[in-house]
Amino acid sequence: MRKLPQIVFLLCLSMALLPRAGWANSRWDVAPTPLMRMGEAGIAATVGDISQVLADTKRDEQLRYWAAMALGQLEDDRAVPFLIQALTDNSATVRAGSAMALGFIGSVSATDSLCATAVSDDNMAPRRSAVTALYFLVNAESTKCLVRVAADEHELQEVRIASLSLLSEQLLERRGFEALIPALDDPDADIKGLSAIILSSEYANEPALLESLSVTQSLVEAILGASSHSWVYVRMVERLEDVAAREFVLDGEDDHLYYEPVRTAINLRIEQWAGEELK
């Protein structure tokens, strides 16, 4: 299981789907935890007993949801097959809990099933849970699936933004985000801006490629078109400041800062935007 400093951000993102417990022993720190709920229902805290509850469609839907989450709290790989099977359950609530539980366990073997849920489930809650779970898996295929979701112009904005937000946290190394390049022209300001953040970070050491991608231009356009009250807006402004420090070239500066071609039009737009924002 991956221990992440951004865990609060991720849980806030995923908690929008359904009410759920927090994490104790540093992760399930809000009572009652899923395992406590199992105990209250007279269910032993074992993979076998809890999995039986999860698979029993005659049981209460909410109890089965907590059973899925309890399996995630156990972090036992033996629960993975039961949770993967539950991704096809008739209950969207159970599917959402099962997807999140697979993320808690972090089993790479669940990647394909989670990707299928993220891409094609007919309910928003399981899809968002699957997107978050894919982030936890941290392997080439899970990242590839997140990029696929984020780059799909026919995908729902909410799912695309969730995927982009998580991808932006994976920029410790290059992971192949080329499929996001078309999103630099997306009409949605948040999607355009988050894609620009990711690409400008991935290709930070390749200024010539940054120029050809027009990442700075996309950032500026996204900021101008976004709501100033959006958390995405704040991240875009912060990223533009970093990019501008590298690419915003004034006459007379040292030659080593001069990236060809200098985008005069973009610089003027940055000046205009900054002037308006700082009034």
TIROZA-886132 format. One record per residue (C-alpha): residue in one letter; x, y, z. Coordinates in Angstrom, 1 decimal. Each point is the difference from the previous one (the first is absolute). Layout:
REM TIROZA-886132
residu A, x X, y Y, z Z
...
//
This chain:
REM TIROZA-886132
residu M, x 0.0, y 0.0, z 0.0
residu R, x 1.4, y 3.3, z -1.0
residu K, x 0.5, y 2.6, z 2.8
residu L, x -0.6, y 3.4, z -1.4
residu P, x 0.2, y 3.5, z 1.4
residu Q, x -2.9, y 1.0, z -2.2
residu I, x -2.3, y -2.5, z 1.6
residu V, x -2.4, y 2.7, z 1.3
residu F, x -0.4, y 1.4, z -3.4
residu L, x -0.7, y -3.4, z -1.5
residu L, x -2.6, y -0.9, z 2.6
residu C, x -1.8, y 3.4, z -0.3
residu L, x -0.2, y -0.7, z -3.8
residu S, x -1.4, y -3.6, z 0.5
residu M, x -2.2, y 0.8, z 3.0
residu A, x -2.3, y 2.0, z -2.3
residu L, x -1.5, y -3.3, z -1.2
residu L, x -1.5, y -1.5, z 3.2
residu P, x 0.3, y 0.5, z 3.7
residu R, x 2.8, y -2.1, z 1.3
residu A, x 2.4, y -0.4, z 2.9
residu G, x 3.4, y 1.4, z 0.2
residu W, x 3.3, y -1.9, z 0.7
residu A, x 1.2, y -1.4, z 3.4
residu N, x 3.4, y -0.9, z 1.1
residu S, x 1.0, y 3.1, z -1.9
residu R, x -2.5, y -0.6, z -2.7
residu W, x -3.3, y -1.2, z 1.6
residu D, x -0.2, y 2.7, z 2.6
residu V, x -3.8, y 0.7, z 0.1
residu A, x -2.3, y -2.3, z 2.0
residu P, x -1.7, y -2.2, z -0.8
residu T, x 2.3, y -1.5, z -2.5
residu P, x -1.2, y -2.6, z -2.5
residu L, x 1.3, y -2.8, z 2.1
residu M, x -1.8, y 1.4, z 3.0
residu R, x -3.2, y 0.0, z -2.0
residu M, x 0.6, y -3.7, z -0.8
residu G, x 0.4, y -0.7, z 3.7
residu E, x -3.2, y 1.9, z 0.8
residu A, x -1.8, y -2.3, z -2.5
residu G, x 1.5, y -3.1, z 1.6
residu I, x 2.4, y -0.7, z -2.9
residu A, x 3.5, y -1.3, z 0.8
residu A, x 2.9, y 2.1, z -1.3
residu T, x 1.2, y -2.6, z -2.4
residu V, x 0.3, y 0.1, z -3.8
residu G, x -2.2, y -3.1, z -0.3
residu D, x -2.9, y 1.2, z 2.2
residu I, x 0.0, y 3.5, z -1.4
residu S, x 0.2, y -1.2, z -3.6
residu Q, x -3.1, y -2.1, z 0.6
residu V, x -1.9, y 3.1, z 1.1
residu L, x 1.3, y 1.9, z -3.1
residu A, x -1.2, y -2.7, z -2.4
residu D, x -3.4, y -0.5, z 1.7
residu T, x -2.4, y 2.1, z -2.2
residu K, x -2.8, y -0.6, z 2.5
residu R, x 1.9, y 2.0, z 2.6
residu D, x -0.6, y 3.8, z 0.6
residu E, x 1.8, y 2.0, z -2.7
residu Q, x 1.7, y 2.3, z 2.5
residu L, x 1.3, y -2.9, z 2.1
residu R, x 1.5, y -1.5, z -3.1
residu Y, x 1.6, y 3.3, z -0.9
residu W, x 1.6, y 0.1, z 3.5
residu A, x 1.0, y -3.7, z -0.5
residu A, x 1.9, y 1.1, z -3.1
residu M, x 1.7, y 2.8, z 1.8
residu A, x 0.8, y -2.3, z 2.9
residu L, x 1.9, y -2.3, z -2.4
residu G, x 1.9, y 3.0, z -1.1
residu Q, x 0.9, y 0.9, z 3.6
residu L, x 1.3, y -3.6, z 0.5
residu E, x 2.4, y 0.6, z -3.0
residu D, x 0.1, y -3.7, z -0.6
residu D, x 0.7, y -1.2, z -3.6
residu R, x -2.3, y -2.9, z 0.5
residu A, x -2.9, y 2.4, z -0.1
residu V, x 0.9, y 1.2, z -3.5
residu P, x -2.0, y -2.6, z -2.0
residu F, x -3.1, y 0.6, z 2.0
residu L, x 0.3, y 3.8, z -0.5
residu I, x 0.6, y -0.4, z -3.7
residu Q, x -3.1, y -2.1, z -0.3
residu A, x -2.0, y 2.7, z 1.9
residu L, x 1.0, y 2.5, z -2.7
residu T, x -2.8, y -1.5, z -2.0
residu D, x -2.6, y 0.0, z 2.8
residu N, x -3.5, y 1.3, z -0.7
residu S, x 0.5, y 2.7, z 2.7
residu A, x 2.0, y 3.1, z -1.0
residu T, x 0.6, y 0.6, z 3.7
residu V, x 1.7, y -3.4, z 0.4
residu R, x 1.9, y 0.5, z -3.3
residu A, x 1.3, y 3.3, z 1.3
residu G, x 1.1, y -1.4, z 3.3
residu S, x 1.7, y -3.0, z -1.6
residu A, x 2.0, y 2.2, z -2.4
residu M, x 1.2, y 2.2, z 2.8
residu A, x 0.9, y -3.1, z 2.1
residu L, x 2.1, y -1.3, z -2.9
residu G, x 1.9, y 3.3, z 0.1
residu F, x 0.6, y -0.3, z 3.7
residu I, x 1.4, y -3.5, z -0.5
residu G, x 2.1, y 1.1, z -3.0
residu S, x 0.0, y -3.2, z -1.9
residu V, x 1.4, y 0.4, z -3.6
residu S, x -2.2, y -3.0, z -1.0
residu A, x -3.1, y 2.2, z 0.3
residu T, x 1.2, y 2.6, z -2.5
residu D, x -1.9, y -1.3, z -3.1
residu S, x -3.2, y -0.4, z 2.0
residu L, x 0.2, y 3.4, z 1.5
residu C, x 0.8, y 1.6, z -3.4
residu A, x -3.1, y -1.7, z -1.4
residu T, x -2.1, y 1.5, z 2.8
residu A, x 1.6, y 3.4, z -0.4
residu V, x -0.7, y 0.1, z -3.7
residu S, x -3.4, y -1.8, z -0.4
residu D, x -2.0, y -0.2, z 3.3
residu D, x -3.4, y 1.6, z -0.5
residu N, x 0.1, y 1.7, z 3.4
residu M, x 2.2, y 2.9, z 1.0
residu A, x 0.8, y -1.2, z 3.5
residu P, x 1.8, y -3.2, z -1.0
residu R, x 1.8, y 1.8, z -2.8
residu R, x 1.4, y 2.6, z 2.3
residu S, x 1.0, y -2.6, z 2.6
residu A, x 1.8, y -2.0, z -2.7
residu V, x 1.8, y 3.1, z -1.2
residu T, x 1.3, y 0.7, z 3.5
residu A, x 0.9, y -3.7, z 0.5
residu L, x 2.0, y 0.0, z -3.2
residu Y, x 2.1, y 2.8, z 1.4
residu F, x 0.8, y -2.1, z 3.0
residu L, x 1.3, y -2.9, z -2.2
residu V, x 2.8, y 2.0, z -1.5
residu N, x 1.0, y -2.1, z -2.9
residu A, x 0.4, y 0.7, z -3.7
residu E, x -3.4, y -1.5, z -0.9
residu S, x -2.0, y 1.8, z 2.7
residu T, x 1.6, y 3.3, z -1.1
residu K, x -0.7, y -0.8, z -3.6
residu C, x -3.7, y -0.5, z 0.9
residu L, x -0.2, y 3.3, z 1.8
residu V, x 1.6, y 1.8, z -3.0
residu R, x -2.6, y -1.8, z -2.3
residu V, x -2.9, y 1.3, z 2.2
residu A, x 1.4, y 3.5, z 0.3
residu A, x 0.7, y 0.3, z -3.8
residu D, x -3.4, y -1.2, z -1.1
residu E, x -1.9, y 3.0, z -1.2
residu H, x -3.3, y -1.9, z 0.2
residu E, x 0.6, y -0.9, z 3.6
residu L, x -1.9, y 1.9, z 2.7
residu Q, x 1.8, y 3.1, z 1.2
residu E, x -0.2, y -1.1, z 3.7
residu V, x 1.8, y -3.3, z -0.7
residu R, x 2.6, y 1.7, z -2.3
residu I, x 0.8, y 2.6, z 2.6
residu A, x 0.3, y -2.7, z 2.8
residu S, x 2.4, y -2.0, z -2.3
residu L, x 2.1, y 3.1, z -0.8
residu S, x 0.2, y 1.0, z 3.6
residu L, x 1.3, y -3.4, z 1.0
residu L, x 2.4, y -0.1, z -2.9
residu S, x 1.5, y 3.4, z 1.0
residu E, x 1.0, y -1.7, z 3.3
residu Q, x 2.0, y -2.7, z -1.9
residu L, x 2.6, y 2.3, z -1.6
residu L, x 3.0, y -1.3, z 1.9
residu E, x 1.2, y -1.5, z -3.2
residu R, x -1.1, y -0.1, z -3.6
residu R, x -2.9, y -2.4, z -0.6
residu G, x -1.0, y 0.7, z -3.6
residu F, x -2.8, y 2.5, z 0.0
residu E, x 0.2, y 0.8, z -3.7
residu A, x -3.7, y -0.9, z -0.4
residu L, x -0.8, y 3.1, z 1.9
residu I, x 1.4, y 2.3, z -2.7
residu P, x -3.3, y 0.4, z -1.9
residu A, x -1.6, y 1.1, z 3.4
residu L, x 2.1, y 3.2, z -0.2
residu D, x -2.7, y 1.2, z -2.4
residu D, x -2.9, y -1.2, z 2.0
residu P, x -2.8, y 2.5, z 0.3
residu D, x -0.3, y -0.6, z 3.8
residu A, x 2.4, y 2.3, z 1.8
residu D, x 0.6, y -2.4, z 2.9
residu I, x 0.8, y -2.9, z -2.2
residu K, x 2.2, y 2.1, z -2.3
residu G, x 1.8, y 1.4, z 3.1
residu L, x 0.6, y -3.2, z 1.8
residu S, x 1.3, y -1.6, z -3.2
residu A, x 2.4, y 2.9, z -0.4
residu I, x 1.2, y -0.4, z 3.6
residu I, x 0.8, y -3.7, z -0.6
residu L, x 1.6, y 0.5, z -3.4
residu S, x 2.0, y 3.0, z 1.1
residu S, x 1.3, y -2.0, z 3.0
residu E, x 0.8, y -3.1, z -2.1
residu Y, x 1.9, y 1.8, z -2.6
residu A, x 1.6, y 2.7, z 2.3
residu N, x 3.5, y -0.9, z -1.3
residu E, x -1.0, y 0.1, z -3.7
residu P, x -0.6, y 3.6, z -0.8
residu A, x -0.2, y -0.5, z -3.7
residu L, x -2.8, y -2.5, z 0.4
residu L, x -1.8, y 2.2, z 2.5
residu E, x 0.0, y 2.7, z -2.7
residu S, x -1.5, y -2.3, z -2.6
residu L, x -2.6, y -1.2, z 2.4
residu S, x -1.1, y 3.6, z 0.8
residu V, x -0.3, y -0.9, z 3.7
residu T, x 0.4, y 3.6, z 1.2
residu Q, x -2.6, y 1.2, z -2.4
residu S, x -2.4, y -2.7, z 1.3
residu L, x 0.7, y 1.0, z 3.6
residu V, x -0.7, y 3.6, z -0.7
residu E, x -3.2, y -0.7, z -2.0
residu A, x -1.2, y -2.4, z 2.8
residu I, x 0.6, y 2.6, z 2.7
residu L, x -1.8, y 2.7, z -2.0
residu G, x -2.9, y -2.3, z -0.4
residu A, x -0.2, y -1.6, z 3.4
residu S, x -1.8, y 1.0, z 3.1
residu S, x 2.3, y 1.8, z 2.4
residu H, x -1.8, y -1.8, z 2.9
residu S, x 1.0, y -3.5, z -1.3
residu W, x 2.7, y -2.0, z 1.6
residu V, x 1.2, y -0.9, z -3.5
residu Y, x 0.5, y 3.8, z -0.7
residu V, x 2.4, y 0.2, z 3.0
residu R, x 2.0, y -2.9, z -1.3
residu M, x 0.1, y 1.5, z -3.5
residu V, x 1.3, y 3.3, z 1.3
residu E, x 2.7, y -1.6, z 2.0
residu R, x 1.1, y -2.1, z -3.0
residu L, x 0.0, y 3.0, z -2.3
residu E, x 2.2, y 1.8, z 2.4
residu D, x 2.5, y -2.9, z -0.2
residu V, x -0.2, y -0.2, z -3.8
residu A, x 0.2, y 3.8, z -0.4
residu A, x 3.2, y 0.1, z 2.0
residu R, x 1.5, y -2.3, z -2.5
residu E, x -1.6, y 1.2, z -3.3
residu F, x -1.0, y 3.6, z 0.5
residu V, x 3.0, y 1.6, z -1.6
residu L, x 0.6, y 3.8, z -0.1
residu D, x 2.4, y 1.9, z -2.3
residu G, x 3.5, y 0.2, z 1.3
residu E, x -0.1, y -3.2, z 2.1
residu D, x 2.8, y -2.6, z -0.2
residu D, x 0.1, y -2.0, z -3.2
residu H, x -0.3, y -3.3, z 1.9
residu L, x -3.5, y 1.0, z 1.1
residu Y, x -1.1, y 0.6, z -3.6
residu Y, x -2.1, y -2.9, z -1.3
residu E, x -0.8, y 0.1, z -3.7
residu P, x -2.4, y 1.2, z -1.1
residu V, x -0.8, y 2.5, z 2.8
residu R, x -3.8, y 0.2, z 0.1
residu T, x -0.6, y 3.7, z -0.1
residu A, x -3.7, y -0.3, z -0.2
residu I, x -0.1, y -2.3, z 3.0
residu N, x 2.2, y 2.4, z 2.0
residu L, x -2.3, y 2.8, z -0.8
residu R, x -3.0, y -2.0, z 1.2
residu I, x 1.9, y -0.9, z 3.2
residu E, x 0.7, y 3.7, z 0.6
residu Q, x -3.6, y 0.9, z -0.7
residu W, x -1.3, y -2.7, z 2.3
residu A, x 2.4, y 0.8, z 2.8
residu G, x -0.8, y 3.7, z -0.3
residu E, x -3.7, y -0.6, z 0.4
residu E, x 0.4, y -2.5, z 2.9
residu L, x 2.4, y 2.2, z 1.9
residu K, x -2.1, y 3.2, z -0.2
//
